[in-house]
């Protein structure tokens, strides 16, 4: 028992890559591979890939869970990583404009 407690902990935030079949269950999305079921968090576009052989790249957030950065069909080219999707650009622009407009209005009063 002491040997188990002396092991280093699972590295959280470490890059992780999993390949297997994508499943959707009551606990969320998961990838079933030869080593078991790995849960994935925040899988954009994963619904269309349920039941397919996929590869997932992301960061480890728990022993059997990774935060999904990219997901794609197995055998296809890995998709390019986008820095910010379109909606985030729109939100950043809206908040920036609001802050600038509020500053100008407060100076004119």
LINJOLIN-V359311 format. One record per residue. N is the residue number from 1. RES is the residue in one small letter. PSI is psi in radians with two decimals (* if undefined). OMEGA is omega in whole degrees, -180 to 180 (999 if undefined). D_FIRST is the distance of its C-alpha to the first C-alpha in Angstrom with 2 decimals. Layout:
n=N res=RES psi=PSI omega=OMEGA d_first=D_FIRST
n=N res=RES psi=PSI omega=OMEGA d_first=D_FIRST
This chain:
n=1 res=x psi=-0.67 omega=-179 d_first=0.00
n=2 res=x psi=-0.58 omega=-179 d_first=3.79
n=3 res=x psi=-0.61 omega=178 d_first=5.45
n=4 res=x psi=-0.66 omega=-179 d_first=5.46
n=5 res=x psi=-0.37 omega=-178 d_first=6.79
n=6 res=x psi=-0.16 omega=179 d_first=9.06
n=7 res=x psi=2.61 omega=175 d_first=10.73
n=8 res=x psi=2.60 omega=-178 d_first=14.19
n=9 res=x psi=2.84 omega=177 d_first=15.10
n=10 res=x psi=2.26 omega=-178 d_first=17.41
n=11 res=x psi=2.01 omega=179 d_first=20.89
n=12 res=x psi=2.39 omega=-180 d_first=23.04
n=13 res=x psi=-0.03 omega=180 d_first=26.72
n=14 res=x psi=2.49 omega=177 d_first=26.41
n=15 res=x psi=2.46 omega=-176 d_first=29.13
n=16 res=x psi=2.53 omega=-180 d_first=28.12
n=17 res=x psi=2.24 omega=-179 d_first=30.22
n=18 res=x psi=2.47 omega=175 d_first=29.79
n=19 res=x psi=2.41 omega=180 d_first=32.27
n=20 res=x psi=-2.82 omega=-180 d_first=32.69
n=21 res=x psi=2.28 omega=-180 d_first=34.59
n=22 res=x psi=2.26 omega=179 d_first=35.06
n=23 res=x psi=2.70 omega=175 d_first=34.55
n=24 res=x psi=2.14 omega=-178 d_first=35.33
n=25 res=x psi=-2.98 omega=-179 d_first=33.60
n=26 res=x psi=-0.40 omega=179 d_first=33.21
n=27 res=x psi=-0.01 omega=-179 d_first=30.42
n=28 res=x psi=-2.77 omega=-179 d_first=32.67
n=29 res=x psi=2.56 omega=178 d_first=33.06
n=30 res=x psi=2.70 omega=177 d_first=30.54
n=31 res=x psi=2.07 omega=179 d_first=30.66
n=32 res=x psi=2.10 omega=179 d_first=29.56
n=33 res=x psi=-2.99 omega=-180 d_first=28.79
n=34 res=x psi=-0.41 omega=-178 d_first=27.19
n=35 res=x psi=-0.04 omega=179 d_first=23.70
n=36 res=x psi=-2.72 omega=-178 d_first=24.21
n=37 res=x psi=2.19 omega=176 d_first=25.78
n=38 res=x psi=2.11 omega=179 d_first=25.84
n=39 res=x psi=2.51 omega=178 d_first=27.54
n=40 res=x psi=2.39 omega=180 d_first=30.23
n=41 res=x psi=2.44 omega=177 d_first=31.75
n=42 res=x psi=1.07 omega=180 d_first=35.47
n=43 res=x psi=1.70 omega=177 d_first=36.80
n=44 res=x psi=2.28 omega=177 d_first=40.52
n=45 res=x psi=0.31 omega=-176 d_first=42.61
n=46 res=x psi=-0.43 omega=-176 d_first=39.81
n=47 res=x psi=-0.66 omega=-178 d_first=41.73
n=48 res=x psi=-0.21 omega=-177 d_first=44.18
n=49 res=x psi=0.10 omega=-179 d_first=41.43
n=50 res=x psi=2.26 omega=-180 d_first=39.68
n=51 res=x psi=-0.12 omega=-179 d_first=39.39
n=52 res=x psi=2.77 omega=172 d_first=40.06
n=53 res=x psi=2.13 omega=-176 d_first=38.04
n=54 res=x psi=2.91 omega=170 d_first=37.13
n=55 res=x psi=2.46 omega=-178 d_first=35.41
n=56 res=x psi=2.33 omega=174 d_first=33.83
n=57 res=x psi=2.41 omega=-179 d_first=33.36
n=58 res=x psi=-2.83 omega=-180 d_first=31.77
n=59 res=x psi=2.44 omega=179 d_first=29.08
n=60 res=x psi=2.27 omega=177 d_first=25.46
n=61 res=x psi=-0.20 omega=176 d_first=25.02
n=62 res=x psi=-3.13 omega=-177 d_first=21.71
n=63 res=x psi=-0.81 omega=-177 d_first=19.15
n=64 res=x psi=0.50 omega=-178 d_first=21.69
n=65 res=x psi=2.39 omega=176 d_first=24.85
n=66 res=x psi=2.60 omega=175 d_first=27.45
n=67 res=x psi=2.03 omega=-173 d_first=30.64
n=68 res=x psi=2.12 omega=175 d_first=33.43
n=69 res=x psi=-0.80 omega=178 d_first=35.85
n=70 res=x psi=2.55 omega=177 d_first=37.83
n=71 res=x psi=2.39 omega=-179 d_first=37.96
n=72 res=x psi=2.82 omega=178 d_first=40.36
n=73 res=x psi=2.46 omega=179 d_first=41.23
n=74 res=x psi=2.35 omega=-180 d_first=39.68
n=75 res=x psi=-0.32 omega=177 d_first=42.31
n=76 res=x psi=2.89 omega=179 d_first=44.25
n=77 res=x psi=2.52 omega=178 d_first=44.45
n=78 res=x psi=2.25 omega=-178 d_first=41.94
n=79 res=x psi=2.62 omega=178 d_first=43.82
n=80 res=x psi=2.55 omega=-179 d_first=44.80
n=81 res=x psi=2.20 omega=178 d_first=42.88
n=82 res=x psi=2.36 omega=-179 d_first=45.08
n=83 res=x psi=-0.97 omega=178 d_first=44.75
n=84 res=x psi=2.22 omega=175 d_first=46.04
n=85 res=x psi=2.90 omega=-175 d_first=47.38
n=86 res=x psi=-0.73 omega=-176 d_first=50.91
n=87 res=x psi=-0.59 omega=178 d_first=50.13
n=88 res=x psi=-0.67 omega=176 d_first=48.26
n=89 res=x psi=-0.75 omega=180 d_first=51.33
n=90 res=x psi=-0.77 omega=180 d_first=53.52
n=91 res=x psi=-0.73 omega=179 d_first=51.44
n=92 res=x psi=-0.76 omega=178 d_first=51.31
n=93 res=x psi=-0.72 omega=-180 d_first=55.07
n=94 res=x psi=-0.78 omega=180 d_first=55.79
n=95 res=x psi=-0.62 omega=177 d_first=53.87
n=96 res=x psi=-0.79 omega=179 d_first=55.46
n=97 res=x psi=-0.75 omega=179 d_first=58.90
n=98 res=x psi=-0.75 omega=179 d_first=58.33
n=99 res=x psi=-0.73 omega=178 d_first=57.32
n=100 res=x psi=-0.79 omega=-180 d_first=60.33
n=101 res=x psi=-0.71 omega=179 d_first=62.70
n=102 res=x psi=-0.64 omega=177 d_first=61.47
n=103 res=x psi=-0.77 omega=180 d_first=62.02
n=104 res=x psi=-0.76 omega=180 d_first=65.54
n=105 res=x psi=-0.70 omega=-179 d_first=66.46
n=106 res=x psi=-0.52 omega=177 d_first=65.28
n=107 res=x psi=-0.53 omega=-179 d_first=67.40
n=108 res=x psi=-0.29 omega=-180 d_first=70.47
n=109 res=x psi=* omega=999 d_first=70.47
